Each structure stands twice: as C-alpha cells, then as structure tokens.
C-alpha cells in the first residue's frame, strides 16, 4: 500500500519509520489525513494510548480520519466506537476499488476511476 501511495505522490508515514525510541505520536505534526489501519492485531497498552491521542488531536486539528480495514481484519471484530461513525475504506471488498477510495479520502480529489459515468 505504501508504494502505491508514493506512486500517487502521497508520502505515507509510519510511526516506526518516523519516531526514534522513547518518542511518541505527539511529535507527528505535518500531516493532513490519518489512515488508521485495522488488521489482524490491535493496539494495546502504550501503543493504544498513543493511538487514542493521535485520533483525538487529529480531530481537534481538523485532519481527515480514515478507518482502513485491511484484508486480514477479523470477522466479527468491531471498530472502536469513535470511528464507527466515519465511512471506512474496506480492502476486503475489492470491487469497491478501496485503493482509489483511500486516495480520494486522503487528497480530497476523487480519482477519475471512481467518477460516475455520464
């Protein structure tokens, strides 16, 4: 996914790439959208607290929050309450063209592939 985003001139940031040990997500400031990916594992402990802080701060600063459901997301698992009201991008449903939906959510520009035909 990261390589596809880069091909579309979108620079993805991952906390493990940006943060040196001992630092937290509070230091990530130059972003306009946050894609929160949900897959097989869920955040726990300190990681969960940092995640909650990132979402809270992002909402306060008017950033777009995009819940992203990865193909390995456990069936029957629910998104956190505060994210359920947001339209998610579901990579389990390939017919919906999830990658282009993600591009649209990040950039605010609807890709031509997703535009309704006239």
Rosetta silent file (secondary structure, phi, psi, omega in degrees, C-alpha in Angstrom):
SEQUENCE: XXXXXXXXXXXXXXXXXXXXXXXXXXXXXXXXXXXXXXXXXXXXXXXXXXXXXXXXXXXXXXXXXXXXXXXXXXXXXXXXXXXXXXXXXXXXXXXXXXXXXXXXXXXXXXXXXXXXXX
SCORE:     score description
SCORE:     0.000 S_00000001
   1 L     0.000  -41.150 -179.041    0.000    0.000    0.000 S_00000001
   2 H   -60.291  -43.062 -179.652    2.821    2.425    0.849 S_00000001
   3 H   -65.659  -37.561  177.626    4.438    2.013   -2.568 S_00000001
   4 H   -66.137  -39.712  177.658    1.113    2.597   -4.306 S_00000001
   5 H   -62.254  -44.529  179.213    0.572    5.759   -2.273 S_00000001
   6 H   -60.810  -37.313  177.677    4.040    7.018   -3.212 S_00000001
   7 H   -63.594  -22.081  178.549    3.258    6.385   -6.896 S_00000001
   8 L  -101.509   23.546  178.297    0.318    8.741   -6.396 S_00000001
   9 L    58.563   33.785  175.127    2.530   11.467   -4.868 S_00000001
  10 L  -115.943  122.819 -178.521    1.307   10.722   -1.334 S_00000001
  11 L   -90.508  107.023  177.445    4.013   10.340    1.287 S_00000001
  12 L   -77.947  146.405  176.648    2.968    7.723    3.840 S_00000001
  13 L  -123.525  132.170  176.957    4.360    7.986    7.347 S_00000001
  14 L  -117.393  138.125 -176.026    4.609    5.074    9.715 S_00000001
  15 H   -57.479  -35.663 -179.994    5.316    5.622   13.367 S_00000001
  16 H   -69.510  -21.014  177.930    8.120    3.057   13.337 S_00000001
  17 H   -87.310  -30.215 -174.067    9.782    4.979   10.494 S_00000001
  18 H   -93.183  -31.727 -169.508    9.341    8.449   11.971 S_00000001
  19 L  -104.593  131.281  173.929    9.836    8.028   15.661 S_00000001
  20 L   -81.875  157.694 -179.511   13.020    7.215   17.452 S_00000001
  21 L   -53.161  140.546 -179.955   12.738    5.074   20.584 S_00000001
  22 L    90.401   -3.860  179.616   11.378    6.968   23.562 S_00000001
  23 L  -107.672  162.019 -178.495    9.271    9.304   21.429 S_00000001
  24 L  -123.920  175.443 -179.392    5.525    9.268   20.846 S_00000001
  25 H   -63.099  -14.726  179.291    2.996   10.045   18.157 S_00000001
  26 H   -59.994  -19.440 -176.969    2.647   13.530   19.645 S_00000001
  27 H   -85.623   -7.793  179.170    5.663   14.508   17.553 S_00000001
  28 L   -87.957  110.678 -174.272    3.958   13.853   14.221 S_00000001
  29 L  -122.635  -27.796 -173.215    2.533   17.230   13.239 S_00000001
  30 L   -92.709   60.295  178.676    2.836   17.815    9.481 S_00000001
  31 L  -132.953  149.112 -179.846    0.020   15.601    8.254 S_00000001
  32 L  -107.220  -19.673 -179.423   -3.366   16.396    6.729 S_00000001
  33 E  -143.305  148.376  178.929   -5.002   12.962    6.943 S_00000001
  34 E  -123.248  116.165  174.235   -4.678    9.955    9.205 S_00000001
  35 E   -95.934  115.497 -179.200   -5.410    6.493    7.849 S_00000001
  36 E   -99.737  109.974 -174.507   -5.974    4.198   10.809 S_00000001
  37 E   -91.436  133.480  177.892   -5.411    0.641    9.625 S_00000001
  38 E  -118.574  120.971 -179.808   -7.151   -2.289   11.256 S_00000001
  39 L  -132.297 -137.875 -175.483   -5.877   -5.763   10.571 S_00000001
  40 L   -69.077  -38.403 -176.721   -5.122   -8.923   12.468 S_00000001
  41 L  -105.796  153.258  176.814   -3.612   -7.257   15.548 S_00000001
  42 L  -117.596  154.990  179.183   -4.963   -4.435   17.675 S_00000001
  43 L   -68.718  142.550  179.077   -3.112   -1.751   19.595 S_00000001
  44 L  -139.905  157.625  174.965   -2.613   -2.423   23.292 S_00000001
  45 H    59.224 -132.014 -178.220   -1.081   -0.654   26.289 S_00000001
  46 H   -61.308  -37.360  179.080    1.072    2.381   25.474 S_00000001
  47 H   -61.068  -40.197  178.950    0.521    1.880   21.754 S_00000001
  48 H   -66.891  -39.777  177.984   -3.253    2.125   22.309 S_00000001
  49 H   -63.307  -43.047  178.375   -2.856    5.333   24.364 S_00000001
  50 H   -63.855  -40.137  178.471   -0.729    6.905   21.611 S_00000001
  51 H   -60.841  -47.790  179.353   -3.295    5.831   19.032 S_00000001
  52 H   -62.126  -39.606  177.893   -6.119    7.457   21.007 S_00000001
  53 H   -62.984  -45.784 -179.619   -4.059   10.629   21.391 S_00000001
  54 H   -58.798  -44.533  179.794   -3.348   10.750   17.646 S_00000001
  55 H   -65.139  -47.307 -179.540   -7.044   10.407   16.806 S_00000001
  56 H   -59.353  -48.448  179.831   -8.119   12.980   19.407 S_00000001
  57 H   -65.169  -39.717  179.915   -5.507   15.517   18.275 S_00000001
  58 H   -63.160  -42.481  177.350   -6.240   14.868   14.610 S_00000001
  59 H   -64.465  -43.279  179.841   -9.933   15.523   15.151 S_00000001
  60 H   -60.682  -36.468 -177.640   -9.160   18.669   17.159 S_00000001
  61 L   -90.005    3.007  176.112   -6.910   19.948   14.359 S_00000001
  62 L    78.582   18.754  177.388   -9.436   19.161   11.635 S_00000001
  63 L   -74.225  151.806  174.123   -7.479   16.355    9.990 S_00000001
  64 E   -75.831  131.431  176.871   -9.320   13.753    7.981 S_00000001
  65 E  -109.768  124.274 -176.458   -9.527   10.433    9.840 S_00000001
  66 E  -121.187  106.864  172.908   -9.868    7.387    7.593 S_00000001
  67 E   -71.044  125.934 -179.180  -10.602    3.986    9.127 S_00000001
  68 E  -117.338  119.694  179.718   -8.942    1.440    6.824 S_00000001
  69 E   -98.486  115.953 -178.738   -9.985   -2.195    7.122 S_00000001
  70 L   -81.743  160.503 -177.376   -7.244   -4.494    5.872 S_00000001
  71 L   -56.800  -27.799 -177.280   -7.948   -7.899    4.286 S_00000001
  72 L   -93.585   14.536  177.007   -6.851   -9.747    7.450 S_00000001
  73 L   -64.505  130.280 -176.424   -9.264   -7.871    9.758 S_00000001
  74 L   -65.917  127.713  174.964  -11.002  -10.450   11.946 S_00000001
  75 L   -61.797  142.221 -179.470  -14.660  -11.026   11.067 S_00000001
  76 L    87.612  -13.946  177.110  -16.899  -10.125   13.963 S_00000001
  77 L   -80.606  141.026 -179.727  -14.392   -7.585   15.300 S_00000001
  78 L  -107.211  149.785  172.464  -15.744   -4.064   15.605 S_00000001
  79 L   -69.235  156.012  174.681  -14.008   -0.763   15.038 S_00000001
  80 L   -55.903  146.730 -175.880  -13.632    1.471   18.101 S_00000001
  81 H   -48.909  -46.007 -173.857  -16.860    3.348   18.882 S_00000001
  82 H   -71.506   -8.740  177.938  -15.492    6.767   17.925 S_00000001
  83 H  -105.630  -13.446 -177.109  -14.516    5.530   14.440 S_00000001
  84 H   -64.142  -26.557 -178.500  -17.696    3.608   13.589 S_00000001
  85 L   -78.776  -11.263 -179.214  -19.491    6.783   12.524 S_00000001
  86 L   -92.164  142.823  176.395  -16.852    7.506    9.860 S_00000001
  87 L   -67.474  127.913 -177.751  -17.026    5.971    6.404 S_00000001
  88 L   -99.498  164.351  172.401  -14.278    3.379    6.212 S_00000001
  89 E  -107.145  117.434 -172.963  -12.207    2.069    3.319 S_00000001
  90 E  -108.730  106.448 -179.381  -12.575   -1.710    3.296 S_00000001
  91 L   -75.593   -3.844  173.570   -9.828   -3.610    1.486 S_00000001
  92 L   -77.614  -21.304 -179.508  -11.794   -6.842    1.926 S_00000001
  93 L  -104.599   82.894 -174.825  -14.237   -5.515   -0.673 S_00000001
  94 H   -67.247  -23.346 -179.691  -12.021   -5.239   -3.755 S_00000001
  95 H   -66.797  -22.175  179.993  -14.998   -4.456   -6.004 S_00000001
  96 H   -80.602   -2.151 -177.719  -15.358   -1.070   -4.278 S_00000001
  97 L    58.753   60.185 -173.026  -11.858   -0.105   -5.527 S_00000001
  98 H   -59.346  -34.530 -178.721  -10.556    0.552   -1.996 S_00000001
  99 H   -63.722  -44.519  179.195   -7.199    1.971   -3.025 S_00000001
 100 H   -69.750  -29.747  172.665   -8.777    4.733   -5.088 S_00000001
 101 H   -64.068  -39.173  178.237  -11.260    5.392   -2.275 S_00000001
 102 H   -65.015  -43.753  176.807   -8.264    5.841    0.029 S_00000001
 103 H   -56.857  -46.080  179.842   -6.627    8.258   -2.427 S_00000001
 104 H   -60.915  -45.277 -179.394   -9.871   10.245   -2.531 S_00000001
 105 H   -63.457  -38.891 -178.052  -10.113   10.314    1.266 S_00000001
 106 H   -73.603  -47.152 -172.158   -6.506   11.488    1.659 S_00000001
 107 H   -91.464  -24.881 -174.364   -6.376   14.069   -1.120 S_00000001
 108 L    82.897    0.522  179.999   -9.995   15.181   -1.348 S_00000001
 109 L  -109.305  119.446 -178.255   -9.802   14.692   -5.118 S_00000001
 110 L   -72.922  120.340  178.296  -11.993   11.934   -6.493 S_00000001
 111 L   -60.761  147.226 -178.902   -9.977    9.732   -8.897 S_00000001
 112 H   -54.078  -35.897 -178.951  -11.367    9.516  -12.422 S_00000001
 113 H   -61.275  -24.502 -177.507  -11.876    5.773  -11.944 S_00000001
 114 H   -97.837   -5.605 -178.069  -14.425    6.500   -9.193 S_00000001
 115 L   -74.316  135.916  178.712  -16.347    9.225  -11.002 S_00000001
 116 L   -62.727  143.382  178.925  -19.842    8.237  -12.046 S_00000001
 117 L   -74.478  149.908 -177.072  -20.280    7.823  -15.779 S_00000001
 118 L   -88.164    0.000    0.000  -22.395   10.473  -17.505 S_00000001
